[in-house]
């Protein structure tokens, strides 16, 4: 998401078989250059789990760009269809995901 004062990187991922190509690093590099070239003051990697004990690979990846963690208000879920939501959660539990 690109705004006048901030570029926000929501998420990405890599399939194990393509891990050697380091695609998320290339995406970050391109977007960081984009941000700097347009003099946008902040690049937001968005979302980390808050687990700072060194076990969070996402945090390690984001820290490798020499940034810092900034605590924000967080997120929440508004369940508008509780019956469907409970069914969905049950199916996820059964599947083990």
N, CA, C and O atoms as a DFTB+ gen file, in Angstrom:
388 C
 N C O
     1  1       0.853      -1.153       0.000
     2  2       0.000       0.000       0.000
     3  2       0.912       1.233       0.000
     4  3       1.819       1.333       0.827
     5  1       0.681       2.143      -0.897
     6  2       1.535       3.320      -1.031
     7  2       0.730       4.566      -0.700
     8  3      -0.286       4.854      -1.332
     9  1       1.198       5.297       0.298
    10  2       0.583       6.560       0.709
    11  2       1.647       7.648       0.635
    12  3       2.818       7.352       0.397
    13  1       1.264       8.870       0.831
    14  2       2.222       9.972       0.708
    15  2       3.279       9.966       1.810
    16  3       4.398      10.425       1.583
    17  1       2.950       9.458       2.996
    18  2       3.890       9.483       4.115
    19  2       4.410       8.104       4.512
    20  3       5.258       7.994       5.397
    21  1       3.909       7.053       3.864
    22  2       4.298       5.706       4.277
    23  2       3.998       4.695       3.177
    24  3       2.974       4.772       2.497
    25  1       4.918       3.746       3.020
    26  2       4.685       2.579       2.179
    27  2       4.516       1.401       3.130
    28  3       5.354       1.183       4.006
    29  1       3.441       0.644       2.961
    30  2       3.154      -0.482       3.850
    31  2       3.261      -1.780       3.061
    32  3       2.603      -1.961       2.037
    33  1       4.098      -2.671       3.558
    34  2       4.276      -3.995       2.969
    35  2       3.485      -4.976       3.825
    36  3       3.868      -5.241       4.964
    37  1       2.394      -5.517       3.301
    38  2       1.512      -6.338       4.123
    39  2       2.045      -7.743       4.369
    40  3       2.162      -8.152       5.524
    41  1       2.371      -8.492       3.327
    42  2       2.856      -9.855       3.533
    43  2       3.380     -10.443       2.233
    44  3       3.101      -9.941       1.144
    45  1       4.138     -11.506       2.373
    46  2       4.580     -12.302       1.232
    47  2       4.987     -13.664       1.767
    48  3       4.871     -13.932       2.963
    49  1       5.452     -14.500       0.896
    50  2       5.903     -15.818       1.318
    51  2       6.700     -16.466       0.206
    52  3       6.824     -15.921      -0.891
    53  1       7.237     -17.637       0.503
    54  2       8.040     -18.362      -0.462
    55  2       7.726     -19.845      -0.357
    56  3       7.698     -20.404       0.739
    57  1       7.494     -20.467      -1.473
    58  2       7.373     -21.921      -1.479
    59  2       8.757     -22.512      -1.249
    60  3       9.756     -21.984      -1.738
    61  1       8.810     -23.591      -0.517
    62  2      10.090     -24.223      -0.163
    63  2      10.944     -24.509      -1.401
    64  3      12.157     -24.299      -1.376
    65  1      10.318     -24.990      -2.489
    66  2      11.108     -25.356      -3.674
    67  2      11.717     -24.149      -4.393
    68  3      12.623     -24.315      -5.210
    69  1      11.229     -22.924      -4.098
    70  2      11.783     -21.719      -4.723
    71  2      12.577     -20.861      -3.737
    72  3      12.939     -19.725      -4.044
    73  1      12.839     -21.404      -2.570
    74  2      13.496     -20.644      -1.506
    75  2      14.850     -20.067      -1.945
    76  3      15.232     -18.982      -1.507
    77  1      15.561     -20.780      -2.796
    78  2      16.898     -20.344      -3.211
    79  2      16.883     -19.054      -4.026
    80  3      17.938     -18.450      -4.221
    81  1      15.722     -18.614      -4.505
    82  2      15.637     -17.388      -5.302
    83  2      15.472     -16.122      -4.458
    84  3      15.619     -15.017      -4.979
    85  1      15.169     -16.265      -3.168
    86  2      15.057     -15.128      -2.235
    87  2      14.113     -14.037      -2.744
    88  3      14.424     -12.852      -2.631
    89  1      12.977     -14.421      -3.297
    90  2      12.032     -13.450      -3.859
    91  2      11.584     -12.375      -2.867
    92  3      11.511     -11.208      -3.252
    93  1      11.279     -12.711      -1.600
    94  2      10.864     -11.646      -0.671
    95  2      11.937     -10.565      -0.497
    96  3      11.614      -9.390      -0.321
    97  1      13.210     -10.964      -0.548
    98  2      14.279      -9.971      -0.428
    99  2      14.277      -9.027      -1.626
   100  3      14.480      -7.824      -1.466
   101  1      14.052      -9.560      -2.814
   102  2      14.007      -8.721      -4.014
   103  2      12.825      -7.757      -3.954
   104  3      12.954      -6.583      -4.303
   105  1      11.674      -8.259      -3.510
   106  2      10.498      -7.391      -3.370
   107  2      10.800      -6.256      -2.399
   108  3      10.511      -5.093      -2.683
   109  1      11.384      -6.598      -1.249
   110  2      11.711      -5.574      -0.249
   111  2      12.706      -4.566      -0.814
   112  3      12.543      -3.358      -0.642
   113  1      13.730      -5.066      -1.485
   114  2      14.747      -4.180      -2.047
   115  2      14.127      -3.193      -3.032
   116  3      14.407      -1.995      -2.976
   117  1      13.291      -3.692      -3.925
   118  2      12.645      -2.821      -4.912
   119  2      11.753      -1.779      -4.239
   120  3      11.784      -0.603      -4.601
   121  1      10.968      -2.208      -3.271
   122  2      10.048      -1.276      -2.611
   123  2      10.784      -0.275      -1.718
   124  3      10.354       0.872      -1.590
   125  1      11.881      -0.697      -1.105
   126  2      12.680       0.251      -0.321
   127  2      13.278       1.318      -1.235
   128  3      13.282       2.501      -0.894
   129  1      13.788       0.898      -2.405
   130  2      14.299       1.880      -3.372
   131  2      13.179       2.816      -3.834
   132  3      13.378       4.026      -3.940
   133  1      12.022       2.259      -4.102
   134  2      10.866       3.057      -4.505
   135  2      10.572       4.115      -3.443
   136  3      10.369       5.287      -3.762
   137  1      10.551       3.695      -2.192
   138  2      10.249       4.591      -1.069
   139  2      11.279       5.710      -0.960
   140  3      10.917       6.878      -0.818
   141  1      12.549       5.360      -1.027
   142  2      13.624       6.354      -0.915
   143  2      13.602       7.305      -2.104
   144  3      13.706       8.519      -1.927
   145  1      13.469       6.770      -3.307
   146  2      13.481       7.608      -4.514
   147  2      12.335       8.612      -4.558
   148  3      12.455       9.669      -5.178
   149  1      11.243       8.289      -3.914
   150  2      10.098       9.204      -3.880
   151  2      10.025      10.004      -2.581
   152  3       9.048      10.703      -2.314
   153  1      11.075       9.884      -1.790
   154  2      11.218      10.621      -0.528
   155  2      10.022      10.409       0.410
   156  3       9.576      11.334       1.089
   157  1       9.528       9.200       0.431
   158  2       8.467       8.834       1.373
   159  2       9.159       8.514       2.697
   160  3      10.060       7.676       2.726
   161  1       8.761       9.158       3.786
   162  2       9.539       9.071       5.026
   163  2       9.510       7.734       5.762
   164  3      10.402       7.478       6.571
   165  1       8.528       6.874       5.517
   166  2       8.458       5.650       6.318
   167  2       8.096       4.451       5.461
   168  3       7.220       4.513       4.598
   169  1       8.803       3.347       5.730
   170  2       8.506       2.060       5.106
   171  2       8.091       1.114       6.219
   172  3       8.874       0.854       7.133
   173  1       6.894       0.606       6.158
   174  2       6.334      -0.216       7.222
   175  2       6.271      -1.668       6.762
   176  3       5.522      -2.007       5.846
   177  1       7.070      -2.526       7.411
   178  2       7.053      -3.955       7.083
   179  2       5.774      -4.629       7.564
   180  3       5.428      -5.715       7.099
   181  1       5.086      -4.001       8.476
   182  2       3.808      -4.467       8.998
   183  2       3.948      -5.826       9.669
   184  3       4.793      -6.644       9.307
   185  1       3.124      -6.027      10.618
   186  2       2.869      -7.277      11.309
   187  2       4.003      -8.192      11.703
   188  3       4.587      -8.874      10.861
   189  1       4.310      -8.205      12.972
   190  2       5.146      -9.229      13.577
   191  2       4.356      -9.777      14.756
   192  3       3.424      -9.133      15.238
   193  1       4.723     -10.947      15.212
   194  2       3.923     -11.619      16.236
   195  2       4.091     -11.024      17.626
   196  3       3.253     -11.253      18.498
   197  1       5.150     -10.272      17.844
   198  2       5.407      -9.762      19.188
   199  2       6.260     -10.714      19.997
   200  3       6.502     -10.476      21.181
   201  1       6.721     -11.791      19.376
   202  2       7.595     -12.755      20.035
   203  2       9.036     -12.331      19.760
   204  3       9.543     -12.515      18.653
   205  1       9.686     -11.768      20.765
   206  2      11.021     -11.188      20.565
   207  2      12.135     -12.059      21.148
   208  3      13.212     -11.548      21.455
   209  1      11.898     -13.362      21.307
   210  2      12.909     -14.240      21.900
   211  2      13.890     -14.806      20.878
   212  3      14.735     -15.628      21.232
   213  1      13.797     -14.385      19.622
   214  2      14.717     -14.846      18.586
   215  2      14.183     -16.000      17.757
   216  3      14.828     -16.409      16.791
   217  1      13.015     -16.538      18.111
   218  2      12.472     -17.687      17.388
   219  2      11.590     -17.292      16.207
   220  3      11.201     -18.153      15.418
   221  1      11.272     -16.025      16.072
   222  2      10.368     -15.562      15.018
   223  2      11.155     -15.260      13.746
   224  3      11.854     -14.249      13.668
   225  1      11.040     -16.143      12.745
   226  2      11.766     -15.960      11.491
   227  2      11.336     -14.727      10.725
   228  3      12.152     -14.103      10.048
   229  1      10.049     -14.363      10.823
   230  2       9.549     -13.164      10.146
   231  2      10.214     -11.926      10.731
   232  3      10.629     -11.035       9.991
   233  1      10.317     -11.865      12.051
   234  2      10.981     -10.735      12.704
   235  2      12.444     -10.669      12.281
   236  3      12.951      -9.589      11.977
   237  1      13.129     -11.814      12.258
   238  2      14.542     -11.845      11.839
   239  2      14.689     -11.307      10.413
   240  3      15.587     -10.515      10.128
   241  1      13.795     -11.747       9.524
   242  2      13.833     -11.285       8.136
   243  2      13.694      -9.770       8.075
   244  3      14.460      -9.097       7.386
   245  1      12.721      -9.241       8.791
   246  2      12.461      -7.805       8.750
   247  2      13.583      -7.009       9.405
   248  3      13.921      -5.919       8.942
   249  1      14.161      -7.543      10.476
   250  2      15.278      -6.858      11.134
   251  2      16.521      -6.844      10.255
   252  3      17.390      -5.988      10.423
   253  1      16.614      -7.788       9.316
   254  2      17.796      -7.839       8.452
   255  2      17.896      -6.609       7.553
   256  3      18.931      -6.388       6.925
   257  1      16.836      -5.810       7.485
   258  2      16.855      -4.571       6.713
   259  2      17.181      -3.367       7.593
   260  3      17.008      -2.220       7.180
   261  1      17.655      -3.639       8.810
   262  2      18.128      -2.601       9.737
   263  2      17.010      -1.672      10.218
   264  3      17.227      -0.475      10.404
   265  1      15.829      -2.227      10.414
   266  2      14.710      -1.443      10.928
   267  2      14.532      -1.629      12.418
   268  3      15.420      -2.145      13.098
   269  1      13.404      -1.216      12.919
   270  2      13.089      -1.368      14.339
   271  2      11.603      -1.683      14.488
   272  3      10.788      -1.338      13.632
   273  1      11.276      -2.339      15.583
   274  2       9.875      -2.678      15.862
   275  2       9.205      -1.500      16.544
   276  3       9.764      -0.885      17.452
   277  1       8.018      -1.204      16.096
   278  2       7.235      -0.103      16.661
   279  2       5.881      -0.659      17.071
   280  3       5.144      -1.196      16.244
   281  1       5.562      -0.529      18.347
   282  2       4.304      -1.084      18.854
   283  2       3.132      -0.203      18.430
   284  3       3.143       1.013      18.619
   285  1       2.135      -0.845      17.860
   286  2       0.921      -0.150      17.413
   287  2      -0.275      -0.694      18.186
   288  3      -0.127      -1.560      19.048
   289  1      -1.435      -0.190      17.876
   290  2      -2.639      -0.565      18.606
   291  2      -3.025      -2.031      18.413
   292  3      -3.634      -2.618      19.306
   293  1      -2.694      -2.627      17.294
   294  2      -3.020      -4.024      17.055
   295  2      -4.221      -4.204      16.146
   296  3      -4.710      -3.252      15.537
   297  1      -4.681      -5.426      16.066
   298  2      -5.810      -5.758      15.206
   299  2      -6.873      -6.489      16.017
   300  3      -6.624      -6.919      17.144
   301  1      -8.027      -6.620      15.450
   302  2      -9.107      -7.348      16.101
   303  2      -9.983      -7.983      15.033
   304  3      -9.906      -7.640      13.854
   305  1     -10.813      -8.911      15.471
   306  2     -11.769      -9.543      14.567
   307  2     -13.173      -9.210      15.035
   308  3     -13.480      -9.299      16.224
   309  1     -14.004      -8.835      14.114
   310  2     -15.422      -8.634      14.382
   311  2     -16.156      -9.783      13.697
   312  3     -16.263      -9.819      12.471
   313  1     -16.652     -10.703      14.485
   314  2     -17.334     -11.878      13.948
   315  2     -18.790     -11.508      13.685
   316  3     -19.564     -11.316      14.623
   317  1     -19.159     -11.409      12.419
   318  2     -20.521     -10.992      12.065
   319  2     -21.472     -12.177      11.891
   320  3     -22.691     -12.018      11.943
   321  1     -20.903     -13.360      11.686
   322  2     -21.720     -14.578      11.547
   323  2     -21.117     -15.649      12.456
   324  3     -20.374     -16.513      11.991
   325  1     -21.439     -15.591      13.759
   326  2     -20.790     -16.472      14.731
   327  2     -20.966     -17.964      14.455
   328  3     -20.043     -18.737      14.712
   329  1     -22.100     -18.388      13.950
   330  2     -22.307     -19.812      13.672
   331  2     -21.367     -20.287      12.569
   332  3     -20.722     -21.327      12.705
   333  1     -21.288     -19.533      11.485
   334  2     -20.372     -19.884      10.391
   335  2     -18.921     -19.833      10.864
   336  3     -18.106     -20.668      10.469
   337  1     -18.603     -18.865      11.697
   338  2     -17.237     -18.732      12.204
   339  2     -16.868     -19.952      13.051
   340  3     -15.780     -20.507      12.894
   341  1     -17.768     -20.373      13.950
   342  2     -17.484     -21.544      14.788
   343  2     -17.319     -22.797      13.930
   344  3     -16.450     -23.625      14.202
   345  1     -18.142     -22.937      12.905
   346  2     -18.022     -24.070      11.995
   347  2     -16.674     -24.042      11.274
   348  3     -16.006     -25.068      11.150
   349  1     -16.288     -22.875      10.809
   350  2     -14.992     -22.704      10.141
   351  2     -13.850     -23.080      11.087
   352  3     -12.927     -23.791      10.690
   353  1     -13.908     -22.610      12.330
   354  2     -12.866     -22.923      13.311
   355  2     -12.817     -24.427      13.587
   356  3     -11.735     -24.998      13.716
   357  1     -13.977     -25.063      13.679
   358  2     -14.041     -26.503      13.907
   359  2     -13.417     -27.265      12.737
   360  3     -12.655     -28.209      12.946
   361  1     -13.737     -26.857      11.513
   362  2     -13.158     -27.511      10.334
   363  2     -11.643     -27.342      10.291
   364  3     -10.922     -28.273       9.932
   365  1     -11.165     -26.167      10.652
   366  2      -9.716     -25.945      10.708
   367  2      -9.071     -26.872      11.732
   368  3      -8.008     -27.440      11.479
   369  1      -9.709     -27.023      12.875
   370  2      -9.175     -27.883      13.934
   371  2      -9.132     -29.340      13.467
   372  3      -8.152     -30.044      13.710
   373  1     -10.189     -29.785      12.802
   374  2     -10.252     -31.158      12.298
   375  2      -9.149     -31.403      11.271
   376  3      -8.501     -32.450      11.288
   377  1      -8.936     -30.435      10.376
   378  2      -7.902     -30.562       9.339
   379  2      -6.496     -30.399       9.899
   380  3      -5.523     -30.810       9.267
   381  1      -6.385     -29.799      11.086
   382  2      -5.067     -29.595      11.686
   383  2      -4.338     -28.384      11.157
   384  3      -3.108     -28.355      11.163
   385  1      -5.070     -27.379      10.698
   386  2      -4.433     -26.157      10.185
   387  2      -4.688     -24.988      11.092
   388  3      -4.227     -23.880      10.815
